[in-house]
């Protein structure tokens, strides 16, 4: 017997009968032929893992950015804070994976995307309560991870922040990331590779632009001599490479590996052309 809508189905009961039409349980999806909710046994694709990695990196970068922004001094204490933030994120990832289906295992089962409507099941069912979450675990895993990341600021792990001369950093940015990730999860899923590339380019240019001396030699020396600048530049390159990998998915390993070699090119382009962009030297 058919069920109305696109995503509501029937559940097999212990006595062998079928339930009334309703939402499929989390991690299940309706069979369009039998209208029975069946467990999703697909493995996440390479692109799925890249998207989840993007959500992880986004929160981690926010951690590091605000720690660096409010640090009262540059010392080994700040390095310890950055390391602590990394450990917090790593633990959140591990716990989130263990809480996903199947629980207690690092193996993750997922429901693959069939159409754009899979992201907005509420709009394609006759009754709101009949809608179900069909793309497990793309959004749920990110939300669980984000929730775990928000728990760390209230634990003893961050109790040393004040002692080491770092002001308390609000968790509001992380909450904003979680909210935007949930509301715009379909858009971010398809656009995140391009966002990573564009934002890494803008951020890299902004990093160089704040230097008072825009001469070629000064930009090179300050970047190479100061360890902090070296780390920031390498971080930008890693983000740019991540964006290229996400766009190409390395379907042609040789060609796409050559593209990754070009990652330092934008930074070099800025260094060698910055002197031509001085507004004081522009005469119209």
N, C-alpha and C positions, 0 to 999 in steps of 0.2 A: 504494500500500500504506500502510495506516495506521501511525502511530507511537504507542506507548503514552504516557500522560500528556498534559498540556496544553501543554507548552512544548518538547518535543524534536521535532526535524524532520530532514529530509534536506538535504544540501548538494549543489548541482550541481557535478560534477567537470569538469575540463578536457576529458575525452574524451566528455562528454555524458551519462555515467551519473550515477546518484544514489548518494550514500554511504549507509551504514547509519544508522539512527536515532541521533541524538546531540544535544548542545546546539548551538543556533544560535550563530554568531559574534557578538561584540559589535556592536551596531548593526543586527542582523538579527532578524527575527521570523518565526515559523512561519505559513504560510498554512493556515488550518484546513480548506481544501478539498483542496489538493494535498499538504499536509504538507511543503512545500519551504520552506526558510529564505529569506526575501526581505528585501532591505535596507529599512530604515525611511527613508522620504523625507518624513515629515511635518515641518512647522515647529513649533517650540515655541509654545504658546498664550501669550496675555497673562498668564494665571495662572501658567504655567510660569516665565516670566521674573520674575514677582513673587516666586515661591518662591526662585529662584536669587538674586535680589537680597536677599531676607531672610537667606539664609545668608552672603552677603557682608557685609551690614550687621552681622550678629551678631559676626563676627570683628573688624570694624573698630571697633565700639563697645567690645569687650573691650580692644583695643589702647589706645584713647583713655582708657578708664576706669582701667586699671592704670598708664598713664603719668601720669595726673593724680593717682592715689592715692599714688604713690611719689615724686613730684616734691619736691625739697628746697626749691625756691623757685619763685615765679611770675615768669617773665621771658620774653623773646623766645626764649630757648633752648628752653623748653617748647613754644612755638608751633612751633619748628622740628621738634621731635620728633613733634608731632601731624601736621605736614605730611609728615614722613618716613614715618610709619605709613600715611598715606593713599596715598602714592606706592607703598609696598610692596604694599598691597592692590590698587591699580590695576594694577600690573605682574602680580600673580598672576592677576587676572581675564583680562587680555589673553593671557597665556601659556596659561591653561587653555582659553580659547576656541580658540586656535590649535592646541592638541593634541587637541581633540575632532574627531569625524568631521563633515565632511571635513577632514582635517588641513591646516593652513596657511591656513584660511579662517575668517572671522568668521561665516560662515553655519553654522548648527547644524541637523542633522537629528535628529529625535527619534521615539521610539515612544510613541504615545499610550496613555493608560490605558483599558482596556476593562472591567476589574473589579478588585475588591479583591485577588483572587488574584495579579494581576500584580506586586504588591509582594513576594510570598512564593512565588516559583516553586519553591523547594526542597520545599515541602509538597505539591506537586501533580504530581510526577513519580515514576515507580516506582523510579528509580535516582538517587541523589544526583548522580552525575556528569553526568546528563542535564539537570539544571536549567541555565537560562541567565538572564542579566540582561535582562529584557524591557522595562524602562522607561528605556532609554538616552535622554538622558544625565543624568537628574535627580540620581541619587546619585553617579555617577562624576565628573561635572563638579564637584560640591561637594567630593568627596574629593580630586581633583586640585588644586583651588583651595586646600583646606585644607593639603595637603602642601606646596604651594609657599609658602604663608604661613609655615609652620614653618621653612622654609629660611632666611628672611631674618635671624632672630636670630643665625645663625652666620656671617653675611657681614660684610663691612667696613662695610655701610651703618649698622649699629647700633653701630659701634665708638666713636662719639662720645657714646653714652649716658652712660658713666661720666665722661667729660671734662666733660659739661655738668651734672653734679651729680644725675643720675638713676640710681637703683639698677637693677640688672639685673632685668628682669621675666621670670618663668618662663613658658614656653610651655605649661605644663600645662593652663591653661584652654582654649586652642585645641584641644589634644588631646582634652579632654573634649567640646568642641563637635563635633569630627569624629566621635568615637565615638558620641555620642548621635544625631547626624544620620544615621549609617549604620544604627544599630540601630532607631531609631524614625522612619525616613524616611517611612513611610506616614502615621504619626500627625502628624508635623510638617507634611507636605504639606497635610493637610486642616485643621489647627488653627492654623497659624502666623498667619493674619490676626487671629484673636481673641487669640492670645498677644501680638501686637504692641500691640494696643489696650489690653489689660489691664495689661501690664507698663509701657507708657508712662504710664498713669494712676498706677500705684503709684509709679513712679520720680519722676514729677512731684510727687506729694504728699510723698514722702520728701525731695525737694530742698528744699521749703518748710519741712517739719517740723523740719529740723535748725537752723533759725534760732532764736536765743534769744528775740528779740523777735517775737512773733506778731501784733503790731498791724497794722492794714491799711496805715497809712502806712509803717511800717518795711519790710514785705514789698514794697511797691511801689517804695520808694526803693532798697533794696538790689538789687532785680532790675534796675531801669533804670540805675542809676549804675555798677554793676560789670560790665564787659564779659564777664567769665567767666560770670556769672549769665545775662546776655542770651543768650549762645551756648548755654548748657545749656537754657534755656527754649525757644529756637527749635528746638533739636534734639528736644526732647520733642514739640513741635508737629508737626515733620516726621514723626516716627515715628507719631504718632497719625493723621496724614493718610495715611501709607503703609498703615496697618492698614485704614482706611476704604476706600481704593482697592482693597485686596486683597479685602475682603469684598464690595464692590459690583461690582468689576471695571468700574465706570463704564458699566454697561449702559444706564443712563438718565443721560446726561451732565449735563443741567440739574439734575435732582433731586440727584444725587450730588455735584455741585459745590457745591450749597448746604450739604450736610452737611459738606463740608470747611471751609466758612466758620466752622462751629461749633467748630473745633478748639481755639481759645483758651478756650472756655467752662469746662472743668474747672479750669484754673489760676485763672481769675477766681472761680470758685465757692469754691475753697480760700481765696483771699485774703480774700474778703468774709464767709466763715463760720468762719474759724479761731478767732475770738474766742469763739465760742459752744461750742467744744469743749475749753476749758480745764478739766482735771479738778478744779482747785482751786475752780472756781466751781460745781461740781455738788453739789447738796445733796439727799439722798434722805431 
